[in-house]
Amino acid sequence: MQALLLAGGLGTRLRPLTEHLPKPMAPVVNRPWLEHLLKHLRSQGLSDFVIAVKHNADIIRNHFGDGRRLGVTIAYSQEPELLGTAGAIKHAEPLLSADRFIVVNADIIHHVDLMPLLEFHRSSGAMVTIGLTEVEDPSQYGVVQQTPSGRILRFVEKPPRHEAPSNRINAGIYVMEKETLSWIPAGRAVSIERETFPLLIRKGLPVYGCAVRGYWLDMGTHDRYLALHRDALDGKIGLQLPYPMKAEGVWIGEDTHISSHAKLIPPVVIGRGTRVERGAVLGPYAVLGEGVTVQADSRCAHAVVLPGTRLEGNRVFRHAVVAPDFMVTTRLPGDLIRQGVMQP
Ligand code: GTP
């Protein structure tokens, strides 16, 4: 089955990280998330992909090419302008060859088994099946109201907690029949959440929702970006980490130089070519990209450091995303925001 990955958005909430990077290419434990995602989908038997691109499209094209390196095929749907989540699907229509396909928001960090979703879609006769995930606090989201058979009656935007009809929200993963595309106008920006799904429901068309099981997190903000790294190092996402584990909870790439007078507090990831000077304290939950320098007596914890960054000596980097030209610190001191994590 073909899968269409939506990867063209501006990622404004993750700026400046996303100024020169499509959000799905943001590194997750030192690999672009989109690469983890393609591998995860490949492991479920999907090998035919269309990626809908716009913002910084060349970065995606140049990284994946035709997909051969990953053992998949990739075609690109290039939008002339941002067309929104539904407009992007409509624009990809000429590349969608079968009557049924999967759509995935490429910025959703997930480790979900798609087969039950496909099975549900087949057996319910839905035109669209929306993968749903459960959140602890639905008051920040659009939640769904469903019939016992799973048909979606309406979306309720940001309901007060006690009035929410459910705690299930759109997970950004859909199974669609191609006829859905006839309900999306061409040539203008259309949002699938705000326009297309409500329209289909108003028209009485069969839109169903089915809970997906497994890790799920929308990486869209800096605190969630840090939270997902924490979860990755805790082994909750099921990601393959890119380097060997040199000691319990310590992953180190090649060609690193780590002073014997530095301290590593697991979990820690140290990217290839990184230099850690004496007196530095790294961890817990420090992820250092490739070619990073940690100067003497610097401390870094609960942080993601992007490739090529120099962490100045004698400074503390906590709850932060740090790059060569910016640093974003989050407001959250302890446990980072948790949302949408459903245990299998
Ligand atoms: P924010 O600006 O921070 O809201 O991020 P975003 O618009 O990039 O992401 P959003 O969460 O709204 O979109 C969900 C997914 O759809 C992301 O993977 C986006 O890259 C993708 N997306 C959003 N708008 C478009 C679009 O106009 N075209 C394409 N091809 N993809 C889009």
Residues whose N, C-alpha, C, O or C-beta is under 5 A from the ligand:
A	BS01	GTP	L6 A7 G8 G9 L10 G11 T12 R13 L14 A52 V53 K54 L82 L83 G84 T85 A88 N105 A106 D107 G220
